[in-house]
Amino acid sequence: QKEVEQNSGPLSVPEGAIASLNCTYSDRGSQSFFWYRQYSGKSPELIMFIYSNGDKEDGRFTAQLNKASQYVSLLIRDSQPSDSATYLCAVGSNYQLIWGAGTKLIIKP
Amino acid sequence: DTAVSQTPKYLVTQMGNDKSIKCEQNLGHDTMYWYKQDSKKFLKIMFSYNNKELIINETVPNRFSPKSPDKAHLNLHINSLELGDSAVYFCASSQGQGAIGNTIYFGEGSWLTVV
């Protein structure tokens, strides 16, 4: 069975520091990787997607993909209290998108 | 304008009742989904439609029946509600049906509580 695993947290990070969120997946054939953010009581919203090995940067966010080791990570630089949310990793292959359970991130002022 | 809108947002109902959740997207997308998110925050796909055709039907009780009158609408009808059906149900859409290059846009969710 295809799985996507994330540490449920909570991960507590001081304001201004780098938050590092990790996700591992079981299907070696996976081709697309997404990070969604979900505030409490709200719907998930896309932060970033990555398809190729390496790093992809967008503002304070960097996604890192390592297909050989089957993990994808999300780095948040200069963390802000508004970054406090649950971060969901989703991994796709063909027509199937598998979701992790999410990591709860708390940014402490 | 809300891109993916679903109603009602909150629904409290008794066991055994039948209820429907409606969803509409104005993004011009071809694919629509119903997801269920339980108390542990697992997001699980229930159904997916592409241009009104059912393409994904995960292991979901027969009490759940989706209906897509056109590609902009995907409704969910639930018969004989059970306590375990209590969850947040998200409608979503994407341009295509593959996992490559298709961002999924979610509605605001419908909080269903069965008592």
Chai-1 contact restraints between the chains, C-beta under 6 A:
chainA,res_idxA,chainB,res_idxB,connection_type,confidence,min_distance_angstrom,max_distance_angstrom,comment,restraint_id
A,Q31,B,I100,contact,1.0,0.0,6.0,A-B,restraint_1
A,S32,B,A99,contact,1.0,0.0,6.0,A-B,restraint_2
A,S32,B,I100,contact,1.0,0.0,6.0,A-B,restraint_3
A,S43,B,F90,contact,1.0,0.0,6.0,A-B,restraint_4
A,S43,B,F106,contact,1.0,0.0,6.0,A-B,restraint_5
A,S43,B,E108,contact,1.0,0.0,6.0,A-B,restraint_6
A,S43,B,G109,contact,1.0,0.0,6.0,A-B,restraint_7
A,P44,B,F106,contact,1.0,0.0,6.0,A-B,restraint_8
A,L46,B,T103,contact,1.0,0.0,6.0,A-B,restraint_9
A,G92,B,A99,contact,1.0,0.0,6.0,A-B,restraint_10
A,Y95,B,Q97,contact,1.0,0.0,6.0,A-B,restraint_11
A,Y95,B,G98,contact,1.0,0.0,6.0,A-B,restraint_12
A,L97,B,A99,contact,1.0,0.0,6.0,A-B,restraint_13
A,W99,B,L43,contact,1.0,0.0,6.0,A-B,restraint_14
A,A101,B,K41,contact,1.0,0.0,6.0,A-B,restraint_15
A,A101,B,F42,contact,1.0,0.0,6.0,A-B,restraint_16
A,G102,B,K41,contact,1.0,0.0,6.0,A-B,restraint_17
